[in-house]
Amino acid sequence: MPHLTGPHWGPASKGAPRQLVILCHGVGADGNDLIGLAPFWARVLPDAVFIAPHAAEPFDMAPTGYVT
């Protein structure tokens, strides 16, 4: 099984995390396309860690994108 990597953010409270939010991208994108949403959602989930993993396989039609 491949090891997934990608950006993460939070928690905004700087305390121990109490929730986990996993952001899943579509074909041809990567986790970097979604992690910018974390600061906005952290306004209502300040104790959450947000992760946006890249899919397991590179997408050959997009230079930085992935596909499951």
N, C-alpha and C positions, 0 to 999 in steps of 0.2 A: 504494500500500500504506500503511495507517495506521501511525503511529508508536505503539508500545506504551509505556505508562508504568506505574509501580507501585513499591511499596516494595522496598528492598534492605537487606541486613544482612551484616556481617562484612567480613573474616574475624576470628574470635575471637582468633587468634594475633597480630593487629596487624601481621603480616608481609605479604609479597606473596601474593596468592591462588594456590592450586594446583589448586583444583577450582571448578566452578560447579554449583550446584543450582538448577533452575528449578521453582518450585512452581506448579502449574496448578489453578485453581479451577473450580467447576462453574457452571452457569447460575444467574444471579441473585446471585452472590457477586462479590467483587473480591479483589485481591491482599492487601488489609489483613486479610482473614479468615484468611490462611495464614502471613503473615510472622512471627507470634508463635511458630511452631514452630521457627524458625531457632536460637534460643539452645539449645534442647534437642538438636537434631541436631548442633550445633556441638561438642558434647562428644566426638563421635566423628569429626567433620570440622572440626577447628579452623582449617584453612587454606582453607576453602571460603567463597565468596561465595554468598549466597542471594538470589535475586530472585523476586518474585511479581508478574508483570505482570498488569495488568487486561486483559481481553479487548478486542477491537477495537470492539465495538458496545455501546452502553447497552442494558439490558434494561428495557423499558417497564413491567414489572410489579413492579419493585423499584427504589426511589428511588436507591440507590447501586450496584446490581448491573450486571453486564455479561453478554453472550452472544457467542459466536464467530460 
